[in-house]
Amino acid sequence: MLSSMPKQLFDGISITKFVPHIMLLHLIAIIIISMYWEKKYAQKNQSLYDREELFNSLCSNINDVFIIFHLEKCIYEYISPNIERVLGYDSKTFIENPLAFFDFTDKSCKEELVSLFKTNIQTTYFEKECELRNKSTGQLNWISFRFYPVMKNLKVIRYICCISDLTKTKQSQQILKNAFINSQKANEAKKEFLSHMSHELRTPINAIMGMAQIASNSPEDIEKVTNCLNKITISSKNLLDIINNILDMAKIDSNKLMLTYEAFNLVDCLNTFSSIIRTQTDLNGQKFELILNNIHSIDLIGDRLRLEQILNNCVSNAVKFTPTGGELLLEVSEMESHANKVLYRFRIIDNGIGMSEDFINRIYIPFEQEDSSITRKYGGSGLGMSITKDLVTLMGGNIKVTSSQGVGTTIIIDLVFTISNNITNETKVCKDKKTDYDFTGSRVLVVEDNEINLEITCEQLKNVNARVETALNGYEAIHKFTTSPKGYYDLILTDVQMPELNGYETAKAIRSSEHPDAGIITIIAMSADAYADDVTLNADGYMNYHMIKPIDIKCFYSLLKRVLPKEA
């Protein structure tokens, strides 16, 4: 019977029977696909969210602000969250008023940016720098705007704008620029200084060589030879002053300039200094006057040498820049005293050519002079006032310069000294007023490898009747001392810089010997190294004293007077 049924009816019954199953399968497939795409969409959204959070976090910690502006809609599609920190405006202000972007720019920059957004739309990269005032802090900052156009159908529809704070970069650039300019100025000043030094050094050297030649050509003319020798002495001192100034500058630069604190008599110091200055002013036809006001504390403790150097630098300038017939005044006043401290004011006044206000502001800069004509006419290295300023500061004082061109200059220096409890008229070795020395009976061993220096030292000692023996090196000196009987030598003078065995090593060997005088013999170091006096020479008990070459003969004899026991 079943076989007799039509085939179409059988097929229809079969399809009808499986329709629910097919629909169920379709539904399940749709659900699975929906779940899959929902998951994918959620993952994509989360990825986008994470990226946006990461980008916002990055923007919050940098000084670059990112903005996306839609030109057609005239809206900000994105503003990085650090805008308020960088520019002082919050994002709400920009959203409410899109043109607020231009309100805080300077006028020229504002006009250019407005044109960029309205009439002069850029199709390529565009950059602009300007100064903007931060609304929150009020600080004026340098800002860079960088615009990147976004194109669609050959038309700019958006700007991606990056705003960077360039303030620190500009400041660094300015610092580098200033450093470069200062370096150029310093190099120019040094070149000028070397040119000046060439003239300043060669001038006294030429005088020394010239006068020596003149004297040697006329040995029988005593008056001419004496005149030449006097001029050689003056030129030598001028040359030494120049060299000392250069060395002082080097010491100041390396923080090696040290003060010595010794007792000295202020009035004696000023009178001695004034007598030297008056000699110069008399030759120049100038009038010099020393005035002491309200002076009570005259026995002081301080660095007399540096005080004289300060006064000499200032007064010498006054002498140099004051014409014949001019007047100079050194006025010293005791301003006040408390306990054991006293304040002195030194005023140096002249009616010379004066200085411009601009140069007064540069007067303490090393190598500076007002103009090249000053150098050609008056000479000088341009180091004196720079050294003076550093010395006054090192001594805890103040200096002030006032001047008018064609009227004159006034320099005021305030210095504090300690009042000495021990009143003495002979407080510094090289200021002993006694000029007649006789060291008959004293025996001195001179250790010097330079034959000319050896001859000079020996003659200086023989002139005061000292018996002199010599050694050309440290080994010879050690041999002569160690083989001599007790008490044979009263003093050893040794050069510091010698080959094989220097002066310190020689002194150490002598002190370490078994000679009975090894521990008591006086040893004086002589050195042309101006830095050697900054070293504590007797730290190990080797040297007793130190003298700088060229030797000041008065200072030398005064020291001998103190250490030699057999002065007649």
C-alpha positions as CSV (number, residue, x, y, z in Angstrom):
1,M,0.0,0.0,0.0
2,L,2.8,2.3,0.9
3,S,4.5,1.5,-2.3
4,S,1.4,2.5,-4.1
5,M,1.4,6.1,-2.7
6,P,2.5,8.8,-4.9
7,K,6.2,9.8,-4.6
8,Q,5.4,13.5,-4.2
9,L,3.3,12.9,-1.2
10,F,6.1,11.0,0.5
11,D,8.6,13.7,-0.2
12,G,6.3,16.4,1.1
13,I,5.7,14.5,4.3
14,S,9.5,14.2,4.8
15,I,10.3,17.9,4.2
16,T,7.5,19.0,6.5
17,K,8.7,16.7,9.2
18,F,12.3,18.2,9.1
19,V,11.4,21.9,8.8
20,P,11.5,22.5,12.6
21,H,14.8,20.9,12.8
22,I,16.2,23.0,10.0
23,M,14.9,26.2,11.5
24,L,16.4,25.3,14.9
25,L,19.7,24.7,13.3
26,H,19.5,28.1,11.6
27,L,18.6,29.8,14.8
28,I,21.5,28.2,16.7
29,A,23.8,29.3,13.9
30,I,22.6,32.8,14.1
31,I,22.9,32.9,17.9
32,I,26.5,31.5,17.7
33,I,27.4,34.0,15.0
34,S,25.9,36.9,16.9
35,M,27.7,35.9,20.1
36,Y,30.9,35.6,18.1
37,W,30.6,39.1,16.6
38,E,29.4,40.6,19.8
39,K,32.5,39.2,21.5
40,K,34.7,40.5,18.6
41,Y,33.1,43.9,18.8
42,A,33.5,44.0,22.6
43,Q,37.2,43.1,22.2
44,K,37.6,45.8,19.5
45,N,35.9,48.4,21.7
46,Q,38.0,47.4,24.7
47,S,41.2,47.6,22.5
48,L,40.1,51.0,21.3
49,Y,39.3,52.1,24.8
50,D,42.7,50.8,26.1
51,R,44.5,52.6,23.3
52,E,42.6,55.9,24.0
53,E,43.4,55.6,27.7
54,L,47.0,54.9,27.0
55,F,47.2,57.9,24.6
56,N,45.5,60.2,27.1
57,S,47.9,59.0,29.8
58,L,50.8,59.7,27.5
59,C,49.5,63.1,26.7
60,S,48.9,64.0,30.3
61,N,52.6,63.5,31.1
62,I,54.2,65.4,28.2
63,N,54.3,69.1,27.2
64,D,52.7,68.5,23.8
65,V,49.0,69.2,23.4
66,F,47.1,67.3,20.6
67,I,43.9,68.7,19.0
68,I,41.8,67.4,16.1
69,F,39.7,70.2,14.6
70,H,36.9,69.6,12.0
71,L,37.0,72.5,9.6
72,E,33.5,72.0,8.1
73,K,31.7,71.3,11.4
74,C,33.9,73.9,13.2
75,I,34.3,71.6,16.2
76,Y,37.1,70.0,18.2
77,E,36.8,66.3,17.8
78,Y,39.7,65.6,20.2
79,I,41.5,67.7,22.8
80,S,44.3,66.0,24.9
81,P,43.7,66.3,28.7
82,N,47.0,68.1,29.4
83,I,45.8,71.3,27.7
84,E,45.0,73.1,30.9
85,R,48.4,72.3,32.4
86,V,50.3,73.5,29.3
87,L,48.2,76.4,28.2
88,G,46.1,77.3,31.2
89,Y,42.8,76.7,29.4
90,D,40.5,73.7,30.0
91,S,38.9,71.7,27.2
92,K,35.4,72.9,28.1
93,T,36.4,76.5,27.0
94,F,37.4,75.3,23.6
95,I,34.3,73.1,23.1
96,E,32.0,76.0,24.0
97,N,33.9,78.5,21.9
98,P,36.0,77.0,19.1
99,L,37.6,80.4,18.3
100,A,39.0,80.6,21.9
101,F,42.0,78.9,20.4
102,F,43.1,82.3,19.1
103,D,42.3,84.4,22.1
104,F,45.6,84.0,23.9
105,T,48.0,84.3,21.0
106,D,50.0,87.5,20.2
107,K,48.5,89.8,17.6
108,S,50.7,88.8,14.6
109,C,50.4,85.1,15.4
110,K,46.6,85.4,15.9
111,E,46.1,87.0,12.5
112,E,48.1,84.3,10.8
113,L,46.3,81.5,12.6
114,V,42.8,82.9,11.9
115,S,43.8,83.2,8.2
116,L,44.9,79.6,8.4
117,F,41.5,78.4,9.5
118,K,39.3,80.7,7.4
119,T,40.9,82.0,4.2
120,N,44.3,80.5,3.8
121,I,43.6,76.8,4.5
122,Q,46.9,74.9,4.3
123,T,47.1,71.7,2.3
124,T,50.6,70.9,3.5
125,Y,52.4,70.9,6.9
126,F,52.5,74.3,8.6
127,E,54.4,75.5,11.7
128,K,54.4,78.6,13.7
129,E,56.1,79.8,16.9
130,C,55.0,82.6,19.2
131,E,55.0,83.7,22.8
132,L,51.8,83.0,24.8
133,R,50.8,83.9,28.4
134,N,49.5,81.0,30.4
135,K,46.1,82.0,31.6
136,S,46.5,80.1,34.9
137,T,50.0,81.0,35.9
138,G,50.4,84.3,34.0
139,Q,53.8,83.1,32.8
140,L,55.0,84.0,29.3
141,N,55.9,80.9,27.4
142,W,57.2,80.0,24.0
143,I,54.8,77.8,22.1
144,S,55.1,75.9,18.8
145,F,52.0,75.2,16.6
146,R,52.3,72.4,14.1
147,F,49.4,71.7,11.8
148,Y,48.9,68.5,9.8
149,P,46.0,68.6,7.2
150,V,43.7,65.6,6.7
151,M,42.4,65.4,3.1
152,K,39.3,63.9,1.7
153,N,38.4,64.2,-2.0
154,L,41.3,66.6,-2.4
155,K,39.8,68.8,0.2
156,V,41.1,69.6,3.7
157,I,38.4,68.5,6.2
158,R,40.4,68.4,9.4
159,Y,43.6,69.8,11.1
160,I,45.6,67.6,13.5
161,C,47.3,70.2,15.6
162,C,50.3,69.6,17.9
163,I,51.1,72.4,20.4
164,S,54.5,72.1,22.1
165,D,55.9,74.2,25.0
166,L,59.3,75.4,23.9
167,T,60.1,77.5,26.9
168,K,62.8,75.3,28.4
169,T,64.3,74.7,24.9
170,K,64.4,78.5,24.2
171,Q,65.9,79.1,27.6
172,S,68.6,76.5,27.0
173,Q,69.2,78.0,23.5
174,Q,69.5,81.5,25.1
175,I,72.0,80.2,27.7
176,L,74.1,78.6,25.0
177,K,73.8,81.7,22.8
178,N,74.9,83.9,25.8
179,A,77.7,81.5,26.6
180,F,78.9,81.6,23.0
181,I,78.7,85.4,22.9
182,N,80.6,85.6,26.2
183,S,83.1,83.2,24.9
184,Q,83.7,85.3,21.8
185,K,84.0,88.4,24.0
186,A,86.4,86.6,26.3
187,N,88.5,85.4,23.3
188,E,88.6,88.9,21.8
189,A,89.5,90.3,25.2
190,K,92.3,87.8,25.6
191,K,93.6,88.6,22.1
192,E,93.5,92.3,23.0
193,F,95.2,91.4,26.3
194,L,98.0,89.5,24.6
195,S,98.5,92.4,22.2
196,H,98.7,94.8,25.2
197,M,101.0,92.4,27.1
198,S,103.3,92.2,24.1
199,H,103.7,96.0,24.3
200,E,103.7,96.2,28.1
201,L,106.4,93.5,28.5
202,R,108.6,94.5,25.6
203,T,108.6,98.2,26.7
204,P,110.6,97.6,30.0
205,I,112.6,94.8,28.5
206,N,113.7,97.2,25.7
207,A,114.6,99.8,28.3
208,I,116.6,97.3,30.3
209,M,118.5,96.0,27.3
210,G,119.0,99.5,25.8
211,M,120.3,101.0,29.1
212,A,122.6,98.0,29.6
213,Q,124.0,98.5,26.1
214,I,124.5,102.3,26.7
215,A,126.2,101.6,30.0
216,S,128.5,99.0,28.4
217,N,129.5,101.5,25.6
218,S,130.5,104.2,28.1
219,P,132.1,102.4,31.2
220,E,134.3,105.4,31.9
221,D,131.3,107.8,32.2
222,I,130.2,107.2,35.8
223,E,127.3,109.6,35.7
224,K,125.9,108.0,32.5
225,V,126.4,104.4,33.9
226,T,124.7,105.4,37.1
227,N,121.8,106.9,35.2
228,C,121.5,103.8,33.1
229,L,121.5,101.5,36.2
230,N,118.8,103.6,37.8
231,K,116.6,103.3,34.7
232,I,117.3,99.6,34.5
233,T,116.1,99.3,38.1
234,I,112.9,101.3,37.4
235,S,112.2,99.3,34.3
236,S,112.8,96.0,36.1
237,K,110.3,96.9,38.8
238,N,107.7,97.8,36.1
239,L,108.3,94.5,34.4
240,L,108.0,92.7,37.8
241,D,104.7,94.5,38.5
242,I,103.2,93.3,35.2
243,I,104.3,89.7,35.8
244,N,102.9,89.8,39.3
245,N,99.6,91.1,38.1
246,I,99.4,88.2,35.6
247,L,100.3,85.7,38.3
248,D,97.8,87.1,40.7
249,M,95.0,86.7,38.1
250,A,96.1,83.1,37.6
251,K,96.0,82.6,41.4
252,I,92.6,84.2,41.6
253,D,91.2,82.0,38.8
254,S,92.5,78.8,40.5
255,N,91.4,80.0,44.0
256,K,95.0,79.9,45.2
257,L,95.3,83.5,46.3
258,M,95.8,83.5,50.1
259,L,96.0,86.3,52.6
260,T,98.5,86.6,55.4
261,Y,97.6,88.0,58.8
262,E,100.4,89.9,60.4
263,A,100.7,92.8,62.7
264,F,101.5,96.2,61.0
265,N,101.4,99.9,61.7
266,L,98.8,101.5,59.4
267,V,100.3,105.0,59.6
268,D,103.8,103.7,58.8
269,C,102.3,101.8,55.9
270,L,100.5,104.8,54.5
271,N,103.5,107.1,55.0
272,T,105.8,104.7,53.2
273,F,103.3,104.2,50.4
274,S,102.7,108.0,50.0
275,S,106.4,108.7,49.8
276,I,106.6,106.4,46.8
277,I,103.6,107.9,45.1
278,R,104.8,111.4,45.8
279,T,108.0,110.6,43.9
280,Q,105.9,109.7,40.8
281,T,103.6,112.7,41.1
282,D,106.5,115.2,41.5
283,L,108.0,113.8,38.3
284,N,104.6,114.3,36.6
285,G,104.1,117.8,37.9
286,Q,101.0,116.7,39.9
287,K,100.0,117.4,43.4
288,F,99.4,114.5,45.8
289,E,98.1,114.8,49.4
290,L,97.5,112.2,52.1
291,I,94.8,113.0,54.7
292,L,94.2,111.0,57.8
293,N,90.9,111.5,59.5
294,N,90.0,110.4,63.1
295,I,92.7,107.7,63.2
296,H,92.9,106.0,66.6
297,S,93.7,102.3,65.9
298,I,97.0,102.2,64.0
299,D,98.4,98.9,65.1
300,L,96.4,96.4,63.1
301,I,96.5,92.7,62.0
302,G,96.0,92.0,58.3
303,D,97.7,91.6,55.0
304,R,99.7,94.8,54.6
305,L,101.2,93.7,51.3
306,R,97.7,93.2,49.7
307,L,96.5,96.6,51.2
308,E,99.4,98.3,49.6
309,Q,98.7,96.5,46.3
310,I,95.1,97.7,46.4
311,L,96.1,101.2,47.1
312,N,98.9,101.1,44.5
313,N,96.5,99.8,41.8
314,C,94.0,102.6,42.4
315,V,96.4,105.5,43.0
316,S,98.6,104.5,40.1
317,N,95.6,104.6,37.8
318,A,94.8,108.1,39.2
319,V,98.4,109.2,38.5
320,K,98.3,107.7,35.0
321,F,95.0,109.3,34.0
322,T,95.5,112.7,35.6
323,P,97.3,115.3,33.4
324,T,100.2,117.5,34.5
325,G,99.1,120.0,37.0
326,G,96.3,117.7,38.2
327,E,95.5,116.9,41.9
328,L,95.3,113.6,43.7
329,L,94.1,112.8,47.2
330,L,94.3,109.7,49.4
331,E,91.9,110.2,52.3
332,V,91.9,107.5,55.1
333,S,89.2,107.6,57.7
334,E,88.5,105.4,60.7
335,M,84.7,105.0,60.4
336,E,83.9,102.8,63.4
337,S,85.3,100.2,65.8
338,H,83.7,97.4,67.8
339,A,85.5,95.2,70.2
340,N,88.8,94.3,68.4
341,K,87.5,95.2,64.8
342,V,87.9,98.5,63.1
343,L,86.5,99.8,59.8
344,Y,88.6,102.0,57.6
345,R,87.5,103.9,54.5
346,F,90.0,104.7,51.8
347,R,89.0,107.4,49.3
348,I,91.2,108.0,46.2
349,I,90.1,111.2,44.4
350,D,91.6,112.7,41.2
351,N,90.6,115.4,38.7
352,G,91.8,113.4,35.7
353,I,90.1,112.3,32.4
354,G,87.4,110.2,34.1
355,M,85.5,107.3,32.7
356,S,82.2,106.8,30.9
357,E,79.3,105.1,32.8
358,D,79.4,102.2,30.4
359,F,83.0,101.5,31.2
360,I,82.4,101.7,35.0
361,N,80.1,98.8,34.6
362,R,82.9,96.8,32.9
363,I,85.9,98.1,35.0
364,Y,86.3,94.9,37.0
365,I,86.3,92.6,33.9
366,P,89.9,91.2,33.3
367,F,91.7,92.6,30.3
368,E,89.1,95.4,29.8
369,Q,90.1,98.9,28.9
370,E,87.8,101.7,27.8
371,D,89.1,101.7,24.2
372,S,92.3,100.9,22.3
373,S,93.4,104.6,22.3
374,I,93.7,104.5,26.1
375,T,96.0,101.6,25.9
376,R,98.2,103.2,23.2
377,K,98.4,106.5,25.1
378,Y,98.6,105.4,28.7
379,G,99.6,101.7,28.5
380,G,98.4,99.1,31.1
381,S,97.2,95.6,31.0
382,G,93.6,96.1,32.2
383,L,94.2,93.8,35.1
384,G,94.7,96.2,38.0
385,M,91.1,96.9,38.9
386,S,90.0,93.3,38.4
387,I,92.7,92.2,40.8
388,T,91.8,95.0,43.2
389,K,88.1,94.0,43.2
390,D,89.1,90.4,44.0
391,L,91.5,91.4,46.7
392,V,88.9,93.7,48.4
393,T,86.3,90.9,48.2
394,L,88.8,88.4,49.6
395,M,89.5,90.8,52.5
396,G,85.8,91.0,53.2
397,G,85.5,94.7,52.0
398,N,83.6,96.7,49.5
399,I,84.7,99.0,46.6
400,K,82.7,101.6,44.7
401,V,83.8,103.7,41.7
402,T,82.2,106.9,40.5
403,S,83.5,109.0,37.6
404,S,82.6,111.6,35.1
405,Q,84.5,112.1,31.8
406,G,86.6,115.3,32.0
407,V,85.9,115.8,35.7
408,G,87.7,113.0,37.5
409,T,87.2,109.7,39.4
410,T,86.5,108.8,43.0
411,I,87.2,105.3,44.4
412,I,85.9,104.4,47.9
413,I,87.2,101.2,49.6
414,D,85.9,99.9,52.9
415,L,88.1,97.4,54.7
416,V,87.9,95.8,58.2
417,F,91.0,95.0,60.2
418,T,91.7,93.4,63.5
419,I,93.2,95.7,66.2
420,S,96.6,94.4,67.4
421,N,97.2,94.1,71.1
422,N,101.0,94.1,70.6
423,I,102.2,97.6,69.6
424,T,105.3,97.3,67.5
425,N,107.1,99.5,65.0
426,E,108.8,96.5,63.2
427,T,106.2,93.9,62.4
428,K,107.2,92.8,59.0
429,V,110.6,91.6,58.0
430,C,110.9,93.4,54.7
431,K,109.8,96.7,56.3
432,D,112.7,97.1,58.7
433,K,113.9,100.7,58.4
434,K,117.5,99.8,59.2
435,T,119.6,100.1,56.0
436,D,123.2,99.4,57.3
437,Y,123.7,95.6,57.7
438,D,126.9,93.8,58.8
439,F,127.0,90.0,59.1
440,T,130.7,89.7,59.7
441,G,131.4,86.2,61.1
442,S,128.4,84.5,59.6
443,R,128.9,81.7,57.1
444,V,126.2,80.9,54.5
445,L,125.9,78.0,52.2
446,V,124.3,79.0,48.9
447,V,122.8,76.1,46.8
448,E,122.0,77.3,43.3
449,D,122.3,75.6,39.9
450,N,122.0,78.8,37.9
451,E,125.4,80.5,37.7
452,I,124.0,84.0,37.2
453,N,121.6,83.7,40.1
454,L,124.4,82.2,42.2
455,E,126.7,85.1,41.4
456,I,123.9,87.6,42.4
457,T,123.1,86.0,45.7
458,C,126.8,85.7,46.6
459,E,127.4,89.3,45.8
460,Q,124.4,90.4,47.9
461,L,125.8,88.4,50.9
462,K,129.4,89.6,50.4
463,N,128.1,93.2,50.4
464,V,127.0,92.7,54.0
465,N,130.3,90.9,55.0
466,A,128.9,87.4,55.2
467,R,131.2,84.5,54.4
468,V,129.8,82.5,51.4
469,E,130.3,79.0,50.3
470,T,128.5,77.5,47.3
471,A,127.1,74.3,46.0
472,L,125.8,73.8,42.4
473,N,123.3,71.0,43.3
474,G,121.6,69.3,46.2
475,Y,124.1,66.4,46.4
476,E,127.0,68.7,46.8
477,A,125.2,70.8,49.4
478,I,124.4,67.6,51.4
479,H,128.0,66.5,51.3
480,K,129.4,69.9,52.4
481,F,126.9,70.2,55.3
482,T,127.3,66.6,56.6
483,T,131.1,66.8,56.4
484,S,131.3,70.2,58.1
485,P,132.1,70.5,61.9
486,K,129.3,71.5,64.3
487,G,128.3,75.2,64.1
488,Y,130.2,75.7,60.8
489,Y,127.3,77.0,58.8
490,D,124.8,79.5,60.2
491,L,122.4,79.5,57.3
492,I,121.6,77.5,54.1
493,L,120.0,79.3,51.1
494,T,118.7,76.8,48.6
495,D,117.0,77.2,45.3
496,V,113.8,75.1,45.0
497,Q,113.9,74.0,41.4
498,M,117.1,72.1,40.7
499,P,117.8,69.0,38.6
500,E,118.2,65.6,40.2
501,L,117.6,66.7,43.7
502,N,115.3,69.7,44.3
503,G,115.5,72.1,47.2
504,Y,112.8,70.4,49.3
505,E,114.5,67.0,48.9
506,T,117.9,68.6,49.8
507,A,116.4,70.1,52.9
508,K,114.8,66.8,53.9
509,A,118.1,65.0,53.5
510,I,119.9,67.6,55.6
511,R,117.3,67.4,58.3
512,S,117.5,63.6,58.3
513,S,121.3,63.5,58.6
514,E,123.2,62.7,61.8
515,H,124.9,66.1,61.8
516,P,124.5,67.8,65.2
517,D,123.1,70.9,63.5
518,A,120.6,69.0,61.3
519,G,117.6,70.0,63.4
520,I,118.6,73.6,64.2
521,I,120.2,75.0,61.0
522,T,118.1,77.7,59.3
523,I,117.1,76.8,55.8
524,I,115.6,79.4,53.5
525,A,114.0,78.4,50.2
526,M,114.4,80.6,47.1
527,S,112.1,80.2,44.2
528,A,110.9,81.9,41.1
529,D,107.6,80.0,41.4
530,A,105.1,82.5,42.6
531,Y,102.8,79.7,43.7
532,A,105.4,78.2,46.1
533,D,104.6,80.7,48.8
534,D,101.1,79.3,49.0
535,V,102.4,76.0,50.2
536,T,103.1,75.4,53.9
537,L,106.8,74.9,53.4
538,N,107.6,74.0,57.0
539,A,104.8,71.5,57.3
540,D,107.4,68.7,57.7
541,G,110.0,70.9,59.4
542,Y,112.3,71.1,56.3
543,M,112.2,74.8,55.4
544,N,112.1,77.7,57.8
545,Y,111.4,80.6,55.4
546,H,110.6,81.2,51.7
547,M,111.6,84.0,49.4
548,I,110.3,84.7,45.9
549,K,112.8,85.6,43.1
550,P,113.7,88.3,42.2
551,I,114.7,88.9,45.7
552,D,113.8,92.2,47.4
553,I,117.1,93.2,48.8
554,K,115.7,95.1,51.8
555,C,113.4,92.1,52.6
556,F,116.3,89.8,52.2
557,Y,118.6,91.7,54.6
558,S,115.9,92.1,57.1
559,L,115.3,88.4,57.2
560,L,119.0,87.7,57.5
561,K,119.0,90.2,60.5
562,R,116.5,88.0,62.2
563,V,118.0,84.6,61.6
564,L,121.8,85.2,61.6
565,P,123.2,85.2,65.1
566,K,126.5,87.0,64.4
567,E,125.6,90.4,63.1
568,A,128.3,92.9,64.1
